[in-house]
Amino acid sequence: MQYGPILLAAVGPLGREIPVRIAHHPARPQDWLRPRPDQPLHFAIDGDTRYSFMPYWQVTDQTYTCFPVIEP
């Protein structure tokens, strides 16, 4: 997932849940991604509190993937 030129990483509990599946329409991220006002370029996902998106270059010790499966 990219936000302009910024590569976003899906962060959250990966464990046995690989690939990460996000149940939303992939062509309409504006409908389900919600900016976090206190964290620039960080996004919450409507209806899914397990995962969020953040810039890849800001990932430090979180578990993450840059290849989530996004499907309705």
N, C-alpha and C positions, 0 to 999 in steps of 0.2 A: 504494500500500500504506500502510495506517495502523496504528499501534500505539497504541490508544486514540485520543487527540486528536492524536497526533504523526504528521505526514506524513513518510514515509520515502522516501529517494531511493536508487535502485539506482546504485551507483558502480562504475566499472570502465572497461575499454576499449570505447568505443562505436564510433568509426571507421565502418566500413562495416556494422557489425552493428546496424543500426537497422531494426526495433525490437529491443530487447534481449529475448531469449527465455530464460525460465527453465523448465526441464522438471520441474515438480512440480505436485502437485494444488493449485489455487488456493484451494479451500475448507478446506484443512488445513495452513496455514503452520506450525502448532505441530509438525508432523511433520518439517519440513525447514529451518526457521530455527533457528539456534543462537546464543544470546547470547554476545557476547565478554566474558568476565569482567573484562577490564581496561579496557573501553570501554562505559560505560552507554549503552543504546539503540542499540548497534551490533550487527549480526547477520551471521553467516556463513551461507552456503547449502550444505547437504549436497551433496556431489558436484560443486560448481561453484566453483572457486577464482578464476575471472575476476571475479566480481561479489560485492558485499556490499551490505547496506542500512545506512543511517545517517540520522539526522534531517536533513531538508532544510535547516533553519536552520543546520546545522553545515558544510554544503558550502562549501568555499572555492575551491580551484583544481582539484578533481577533475572529470573528465567524469562526467555523471550523467543520469539520466532519472527522472521520477516516474511514468512510464507504461510499465513493463515488461510484456511479454506473458508471463503465467504460465499454462502449459498442460501437461497430462501428456504 
